[in-house]
Amino acid sequence: MSTVARTFRRALLSVCTISAFAMIPTMVAEAQQPDGPQTAAPPPIAHPATQREAGRKLTVPSGTRLAVVLENGISTRSAKAGDSLYFHTAFPVTQNNQIVIPVGSYLRGSLLESKRPGRIKGKGAFRLRLESLILPNGYTVDLLAAPRSADTGGKETTDQEGKVTGSGGKGKDAGTVATTTVTGAGIGAIAGGGKGAGIGAGIGGLAGLAAVLLTRGPEAELPRGSTLDIEIERDLTLDSSYVHFVNTGQAQPITPPPVREQ
């Protein structure tokens, strides 16, 4: 290759190199410029899905009894169908030497019906059902249970359908009539002797009867703090992976029911 050709080649390479370096800032700037204003949110970043492995199933059979304490009182004076009821367990349930429902678990239920006592006949009554169970770790399951007995502090009775019925008022009504009759007879005797006593007794009896007709019988009540023995009516299925408790529960103080008129 001649000297002229070599000189021309070197000059050409120098020009190309300089041009390439001159284009680098322009290329970088163009790469940094967005295509246009952003009008949509950036696509979400995919995270690998994490799934908890389900454990074996534990079944608490129907017929199992739970001792529970009522958190909010019930009275046919104000209760109505659909009202929520709240309870907590007072005694644990075990299976194969393992606690599956610890003390302090919460239960939620509702009133299915409520009927006030009549003024002449009919007892106050309400029916309730327990519908969900919340374990201390937050694990929540559906439940179907109803009370079989209740310590109400009064004379209420409980049947197999979860119905709580108040006591009748016949004895109290008879006492009201008798008391007002005797009181009227005494006032009449003071006012007019034997004849006055008879008139006073009649007036007192009518007053007592009027009081009975205008007054309802005893309300059916479950005061706050009442203890109930409930029965699970449908098998309760639990996931064993949730039934591991650091704290198996502590007994909670029970609010004693108020002293009630017998």
Summary of the structure (lengths in Angstrom):
residues: 262
radius of gyration: 40.7
end to end distance: 129.4
largest distance: 163.7
contacts: 714
relative contact order: 0.19
helix: 30%
strand: 28%
